[in-house]
Amino acid sequence: MFCVAGFECDDSNFLEKLSDLFFRVCVDNKRFQEANSVFDYMKKMGIKIDERSCILYLVALKKCDKGDSFLGFFRRMVESGVEISVYSMTIVIDGLCRRGEVEKGRELMNEMASKGVKANVITYNTILNAYVKRKDFGVVPEVLRLMEREEVEYNAATYTVLIEYIGNIGKHDEVEKVFDEMRDRRVEVDVHLYTSMIRWHCCRGSIKKAVALFDELSEKGLVPNAHVYGALINGLCKTGQMEAAQLLLNDMQSRGILVNRVIVNTLLHGYCRKGMMDDASRLVSALENKGFEPDVFTYNTMASGMSRSKRQEEAKRWLFAMVEKRLTLNAVNFTTLIHIHCKEGNIVEAKKLFQQMLRRGESPNIVTYNALADGHSKKGELKEAYKLRDEMEGTGISPDVYT
């Protein structure tokens, strides 16, 4: 018998609903200890435990990165007679894979198969994706054979992982074959798959094919997201097609899609590589007016670009702006400043910056040493230049042709 506010009730259905509600409230508030107590009470009293409520608990534990806890709770679900579906099993396997414990995930999948819970395409995609992400390519064919044996049909997400896998192992000619096979099977292509194919074509320098896929995506009624735009903008920037890249950015903004830092910095890098520093400056100014905050990469890109374009004062302004914003200078920033001061003949200031760089724990690279050696050489200080070369070799950096 159950008592609430002095009211006695022996209605098992009422008790089941109340216990389930209390369990969900504990989970929503991340009061995991209390949730466990409610679960134990329900088990002890023989109250039916709803798998859907348990799934909420598993998701909450996974979000909090409590790997051992969600696997332990899943085992308690099994032992307590909760009706287990492939959905709760896949949530646990996904959590294990995200923690790099793919083997544990596969073991759980095999264990549950012996209990009658068969993995579905989402389960297999989770495991495949984990192996591909950690570049454990040797196991991928084994998992694919298992899918075939279990007659699990590929979906768009499977093909997305396959394309990444095939590209990584260097079988570039097979990527389009896989894409065509997917079309032949009439698998519905999603935005993620288009993004993978566009990115792959851009990496291969096939910009026309990438643009054609972007147009095809829109014709199919799919809405391109920031990842699709980012992939194509990156490809256009790498091939120096800055006008087309800018048009894509404008298209993004007209659709109300948030322009992220990666896309902005990609465009800036493209402009700077082509020496289009005024265009780069205008882009930063326009985006700053819309609330964009430059990051370390933005400052690095602009300062390096200005320096290569022999606009040294502007390069210094970008780096000094970093200091004003209280952003920490890194090895690239120090090297750029050292290079500028050496070009200006101010070797004293360059050496000060070099020492400051070392004190901050930033490791100079060959570009840093070459800039300083060049500065000393132009002042006729060859002993200092040779000393730098010896110091560089002592740190394990081999001189290059420029040295």
C-alpha positions in Angstrom: 0.0 0.0 0.0 1.2 3.5 -0.9 0.5 6.7 1.1 0.4 10.2 -0.4 -0.5 13.2 1.9 -2.5 10.9 4.2 -4.3 9.2 1.2 -3.8 5.4 1.0 -3.7 3.9 -2.4 -3.2 0.3 -3.5 -3.6 1.1 -7.2 -0.5 -0.4 -8.8 -1.0 1.6 -12.0 -1.0 4.9 -10.0 2.2 3.8 -8.1 3.9 2.8 -11.4 3.1 6.2 -13.0 4.2 8.2 -9.8 7.4 6.3 -9.5 8.2 6.7 -13.2 7.5 10.5 -12.9 9.7 10.8 -9.8 12.5 8.9 -11.6 12.3 11.3 -14.6 12.3 14.4 -12.4 15.5 13.1 -10.7 17.1 12.5 -14.1 16.1 15.9 -15.5 17.8 17.6 -12.5 20.9 15.4 -12.8 20.2 13.9 -9.3 21.6 10.6 -10.4 22.0 9.1 -6.9 18.3 9.7 -6.2 17.4 8.3 -9.6 19.3 5.1 -8.7 17.4 4.9 -5.4 14.0 5.2 -7.2 15.1 2.6 -9.8 16.1 0.2 -6.9 12.8 0.9 -5.2 10.8 0.1 -8.3 12.8 -3.1 -8.8 12.3 -4.2 -5.2 8.5 -3.5 -5.4 8.1 -5.3 -8.7 7.0 -2.1 -10.4 7.4 -2.1 -14.2 10.2 0.1 -15.3 9.7 2.0 -18.6 12.6 1.7 -21.0 11.9 5.2 -22.3 12.6 6.7 -18.9 15.8 4.6 -18.7 16.8 6.0 -22.1 16.5 9.5 -20.8 18.8 8.5 -17.9 21.4 6.9 -20.3 21.4 10.1 -22.5 21.9 12.3 -19.4 24.8 10.1 -18.1 26.4 10.2 -21.6 26.2 14.0 -21.8 27.9 14.2 -18.4 30.6 11.8 -19.8 29.9 9.2 -17.1 31.0 6.2 -19.2 31.3 3.6 -16.4 28.0 4.8 -15.0 25.9 4.5 -18.1 27.3 1.1 -19.0 26.7 -0.1 -15.4 23.2 1.3 -15.4 22.5 -0.4 -18.7 23.6 -3.8 -17.2 21.2 -3.1 -14.3 18.4 -2.5 -16.8 19.1 -5.9 -18.3 19.3 -7.7 -14.9 16.1 -6.0 -13.7 14.1 -7.3 -16.6 13.6 -3.9 -18.4 12.4 -4.6 -21.9 15.6 -3.7 -23.8 15.4 -2.3 -27.4 18.1 -1.6 -30.0 17.7 2.1 -29.2 18.9 2.0 -25.6 21.7 -0.5 -26.6 22.9 1.9 -29.4 23.0 4.9 -27.0 25.4 3.0 -24.8 27.5 1.8 -27.7 27.7 5.4 -29.0 28.8 6.6 -25.6 31.5 4.0 -25.4 32.7 4.8 -29.0 32.9 8.5 -28.2 35.2 7.5 -25.3 37.4 5.5 -27.7 36.2 2.2 -26.2 35.0 0.7 -29.5 35.9 -2.8 -28.6 33.7 -2.6 -25.5 30.9 -1.4 -27.8 31.3 -4.3 -30.1 31.4 -6.8 -27.2 28.1 -5.3 -25.9 26.6 -5.6 -29.3 27.5 -9.3 -29.6 26.3 -9.9 -26.0 22.9 -8.3 -26.6 22.6 -10.2 -29.9 22.7 -13.5 -27.9 19.8 -12.1 -25.9 17.7 -11.4 -29.0 18.5 -7.6 -29.3 19.8 -7.2 -32.9 21.9 -4.2 -33.9 20.4 -1.9 -36.6 22.0 0.3 -39.2 22.5 3.1 -36.7 24.4 0.8 -34.3 26.7 -0.4 -37.1 27.2 3.2 -38.4 28.2 4.2 -34.8 30.9 1.5 -34.7 32.1 2.1 -38.3 32.4 5.9 -37.7 34.4 5.3 -34.5 36.9 3.0 -36.3 37.3 5.5 -39.2 37.7 8.5 -36.9 40.6 6.8 -35.1 42.0 5.6 -38.4 41.7 1.9 -37.5 40.9 1.0 -41.1 41.8 -2.7 -40.9 38.6 -3.5 -38.9 36.2 -1.6 -41.2 35.9 -4.4 -43.8 35.1 -6.9 -41.0 32.2 -4.8 -39.7 30.9 -4.3 -43.3 30.9 -8.1 -43.8 29.0 -8.5 -40.6 26.4 -6.0 -41.8 26.1 -8.0 -45.0 25.7 -11.3 -43.1 23.0 -9.8 -40.9 21.3 -8.3 -44.0 21.5 -4.8 -42.6 21.0 -2.3 -45.5 23.2 0.8 -45.8 21.6 4.2 -45.3 23.0 7.7 -46.2 25.0 7.8 -43.0 26.7 4.5 -43.8 27.7 5.8 -47.2 29.1 9.0 -45.6 31.4 6.9 -43.4 32.3 4.7 -46.3 33.3 7.7 -48.5 35.5 9.0 -45.6 37.0 5.5 -45.2 37.8 4.9 -48.9 39.3 8.4 -49.3 41.5 7.9 -46.3 42.9 4.6 -47.6 43.7 6.2 -50.9 41.2 4.5 -53.1 40.1 7.7 -54.7 38.7 6.2 -57.9 36.2 4.1 -55.8 34.6 7.1 -54.1 32.4 8.1 -57.0 31.6 4.4 -57.6 30.2 4.2 -54.0 28.3 7.4 -54.5 26.8 6.0 -57.8 26.0 2.7 -56.1 24.1 4.6 -53.4 22.0 6.4 -56.1 21.4 3.0 -57.9 20.0 1.6 -54.6 17.9 4.8 -54.3 19.2 5.6 -50.9 17.9 9.1 -50.0 21.0 11.4 -49.9 21.2 13.8 -47.0 23.1 17.0 -46.4 25.9 15.2 -44.6 26.6 13.0 -47.5 26.6 15.9 -49.9 29.0 17.7 -47.6 31.4 14.7 -47.6 31.3 14.5 -51.4 31.8 18.3 -51.9 34.7 18.2 -49.4 36.3 15.2 -51.2 36.0 16.9 -54.7 37.5 20.1 -53.3 40.5 18.2 -51.8 41.0 16.6 -55.2 40.8 20.1 -56.9 37.6 19.1 -58.8 35.8 22.4 -58.0 33.4 22.1 -61.0 32.1 18.8 -59.7 31.8 20.2 -56.1 29.8 23.2 -57.4 27.6 20.8 -59.4 26.8 18.8 -56.3 26.1 22.0 -54.4 23.5 22.9 -57.1 22.1 19.4 -57.1 21.6 19.5 -53.3 19.5 22.7 -53.6 17.5 21.2 -56.6 16.6 18.2 -54.4 15.0 20.6 -51.9 17.7 20.1 -49.3 18.8 23.2 -47.4 22.6 23.7 -47.3 24.0 24.3 -43.8 27.2 26.0 -42.6 29.2 22.8 -43.1 28.3 22.5 -46.8 29.1 26.2 -47.4 32.3 25.9 -45.5 33.5 22.9 -47.5 32.9 24.6 -50.9 34.3 28.0 -49.7 37.4 26.2 -48.6 37.8 24.6 -52.0 37.3 27.9 -53.8 39.8 29.7 -51.6 42.4 27.0 -52.1 42.1 27.5 -55.9 42.2 31.3 -55.6 38.5 31.8 -56.7 37.9 34.5 -54.1 35.1 36.3 -56.0 33.1 33.0 -56.1 33.9 32.3 -52.4 32.7 35.8 -51.4 29.4 35.3 -53.4 28.9 32.1 -51.4 29.4 33.9 -48.2 26.9 36.6 -49.2 24.4 33.8 -50.1 24.9 32.3 -46.7 24.1 35.6 -45.0 21.0 36.1 -47.2 19.7 32.8 -46.0 20.3 33.7 -42.4 22.9 31.0 -41.8 25.4 31.9 -39.1 28.9 32.5 -40.5 31.3 30.8 -38.1 34.9 31.6 -37.4 36.3 28.7 -39.5 34.6 30.1 -42.6 35.7 33.7 -42.0 39.3 32.6 -41.3 39.3 30.4 -44.4 38.2 33.4 -46.6 40.8 35.7 -44.9 43.5 33.1 -45.6 42.4 32.9 -49.2 42.6 36.7 -49.6 45.9 36.9 -47.9 47.5 34.2 -50.0 46.5 36.2 -53.1 47.8 39.4 -51.6 44.3 40.9 -51.6 44.8 42.6 -48.2 42.3 45.5 -48.8 39.6 42.9 -49.5 40.6 41.0 -46.3 40.4 44.2 -44.2 37.0 45.1 -45.6 35.7 41.6 -44.8 36.9 41.8 -41.2 35.4 45.3 -40.8 32.0 44.3 -42.3 31.8 41.2 -40.1 32.9 43.1 -37.0 30.0 45.5 -37.5 27.8 42.4 -37.4 29.3 41.3 -34.1 32.1 39.1 -35.3 35.0 38.9 -32.8 38.4 38.1 -34.4 40.4 35.3 -32.8 44.1 34.4 -32.7 43.9 32.8 -36.1 42.3 36.0 -37.6 45.1 38.2 -36.2 47.8 35.7 -37.3 46.4 35.6 -40.8 46.1 39.3 -41.2 49.5 40.2 -39.7 51.3 37.5 -41.8 49.4 38.7 -44.9 50.3 42.3 -44.3 53.9 41.4 -43.7 54.2 39.4 -46.9 52.7 42.4 -48.8 55.4 44.6 -47.3 52.8 46.5 -45.2 54.8 46.2 -42.1 53.2 49.0 -40.0 49.8 47.5 -40.6 51.1 44.0 -39.7 52.4 45.4 -36.4 49.0 47.1 -35.7 47.3 43.8 -36.1 49.7 42.1 -33.6 49.5 45.0 -31.1 45.7 44.8 -31.3 46.0 41.2 -30.1 47.9 42.4 -27.1 45.3 45.1 -26.4 42.6 42.4 -26.6 44.7 40.4 -24.1 45.2 37.5 -26.5 48.4 35.5 -25.8 51.0 35.8 -28.6 52.0 32.4 -29.9 55.0 31.2 -32.0 53.5 32.4 -35.3 52.9 35.9 -33.8 56.4 36.2 -32.4 58.0 35.0 -35.6 56.0 37.5 -37.6 57.1 40.4 -35.4 60.7 39.2 -35.4 60.6 39.0 -39.2 59.2 42.6 -39.4 61.9 44.0 -37.0 64.7 42.2 -38.9 63.4 43.6 -42.2 63.4 47.1 -40.7 67.0 46.6 -39.4 65.9 46.7 -35.8 67.8 43.5 -34.7 67.9 44.6 -31.0 64.1 44.6 -30.8 64.0 41.3 -32.7 66.4 39.7 -30.2 64.3 41.0 -27.3 61.2 39.4 -28.8 63.1 36.1 -29.4 64.1 36.0 -25.7 60.6 36.8 -24.6 59.3 34.0 -26.9 61.6 31.5 -25.2 60.6 32.7 -21.7 56.9 32.1 -22.5 57.7 28.6 -23.5 57.0 29.1 -27.3 59.4 27.0 -29.4 61.0 28.9 -32.3 60.9 27.1 -35.7 63.1 27.3 -38.7 61.3 30.4 -40.0 62.1 32.2 -36.7 65.8 31.3 -36.8 66.1 32.2 -40.5 64.5 35.6 -39.9 67.0 36.4 -37.2 70.0 34.9 -39.1 69.0 37.1 -42.1 68.8 40.2 -39.9 72.3 39.6 -38.5 73.7 38.8 -41.9 72.4 42.0 -43.4 74.1 43.9 -40.6 77.4 42.1 -41.2 77.1 40.2 -37.9 78.1 36.8 -39.4 79.4 35.4 -36.1 75.9 35.9 -34.6 74.3 34.4 -37.7 76.5 31.3 -37.4 75.9 31.1 -33.7 72.1 31.0 -34.4 72.6 28.2 -37.0 74.5 26.1 -34.4 71.8 26.8 -31.8 69.1 25.8 -34.2 70.9 22.5 -35.0 71.3 21.9 -31.3 67.6 22.0 -30.9 67.2 19.4 -33.6 66.1 21.7 -36.4 68.0 21.1 -39.7 69.0 24.2 -41.8 67.1 24.5 -45.1 68.1 26.1 -48.4 67.2 29.6 -47.1 69.4 29.2 -44.1 
